[in-house]
Amino acid sequence: MNKSSNNTRLPVSTGVAALLLAGISAPAMAQETDLNQLRVQMQDMQQQIQRLESEQAQSQQQEAEARETLASNVVTGGDTPGSFKVPGTDTSVQIGGYIKFDAIYDLDQDLGDSLFVEGIDTSDGSSNGSFRAHARQSRLFIKSSTPTASGPATTHLEGDFFGGGGNEVFSNSRGFRLRHAYGEWNGLLAGQTWSNFMQFAAYPSTVDFDGPVGVSFIRQAQLRYTLPLGDSALSFSAENPEATGFSGSRDSAPDLTARYQWTGDNAGIETAAVVRRLKVDEGAANDSATGYGLMLAGNIGVGPDTTLMAGAIYGDGIGRYLYTASGTDDGDAGIGAAFVDVDGNLETIEAYGFNAAVAQQWTDKFSSSLSYGQVRGDRPGDVFPDSTRKLESVHFSHFYRVTEPVTLGFEVSHGRKELQSRESEDNTRLQFSAQYNF
């Protein structure tokens, strides 16, 4: 009985233990199943994220390629005002200029398309009015700017129609001529532009293309370096030489210049010097001389709308650097830089010039200026009685800006020429202009 009871209890206790173990392991197995499911879900999510990142990278690459393709074919705004980018490059290009119409009436002598005072005929004492109209001053320029590690590299190409040729009988064609063609980078300029001896601070605006006498006015090929000094600048140049005033001239060395310029809020001043080598080599004449010139000019605002300006130039052998003292190659007319004496020696010619002007801004649209200029030379009168002794000019100019790109001009100007023999003649001019900028 007892033995039979013991055999019966063993399976019961074993079953109870099995049930207890099953009750404990069931939740553990469920948790492990859930973890496996989470792992699978996380792996799926990671794969989806990787797939999305790959798709995003491909999309960004496609967009970048599309932008690059677009940039290489579409014109966009440039880095300088009024410019555009050359497609596929970092170069900004600006195209501009103006169309100008001039109507001229000379009361005394026909001096052509500009008031060239040296061209006055002192042997013609009659007063014969003449009219002419032209568009030769019309101008076109192309500028560029390309960024570099040491600052932008810029270029300037410009021309107008004051070149040779022309036929008023048939088509009024005019030759396109070079005005400026130079590049500049990091203070270094190479090409053709205004001389480093050119005066700007005292150069007034005129309707006449030439402007006053007694100023420096010249463009030529040169190599120049400019050192900026805050509000001022110091520049040096070696420029194309060209002797005038005598035949048989030979250019043997570049003209050298130095210039200092300061610009303030309401004033400006500049001074410059030029040194040049003059040489003659013709027949028995074989000699050389040194010419030089000095310039000082400035302006100052004496009110919110009034500016005074003045400049002076002196030189010995300065010649063409003083407008209009260039003279002719035969040595019989003009002022010139030098002359050959009877012994075959090259003698430099002293000359000086000055100008003064006042500019008045009457309204936002209307302005006026009054300027006077004079140039004199000391070529020996007993040897060259027909050469120029003195030139004078007066310009009374008015400008009305009809709208931003359109300006009308009217001017009364007067020029006088006097020879070493004291013969003189003059001319008065009326001029109207219409200028359309673009």
Buried (B, 14 or more C-beta within 10 A) or exposed (E): EEEEEEEEEEEEEEEEEEEEEEEEEEEEEEEEEEEEEEEEEEEEEEEEEEEEEEEEEEEEEEEEEEEEEEBEEEEEEBEBEEBBBBEEEEBBBBEBBBBBBBBBBBBBBBBBBBBBBBBBBBEEEEEEEBEBEBBBBBBBBBBBBBEEEEEBBBBBBBBBBBEEEBEEEEEEEBEEEEBBBBBBBEBEBBBBBBBBBBBBBBBBBBBBBBBBBBBBBBBBBBBBBBEEEEEBBEBBBBBBBBBBBBBBBBBEEBBBBBBBBBBEEEBBBBBBBBBBBBBBEEEEBBBBBEBBBBBBBBBBBEEEEEBBBBBBBBBBBBBBBBBBBBBBBEBBBBBBBBBBEEEEBBBBBBBBBBBBBBBBBEEEEEBBBBBBBBBBBBBEBEEBBBBBBBBBBBBBBBBBBEEEEEBBBBBBBBBBBBBBBEBBBBBBBBBBBBBBBE
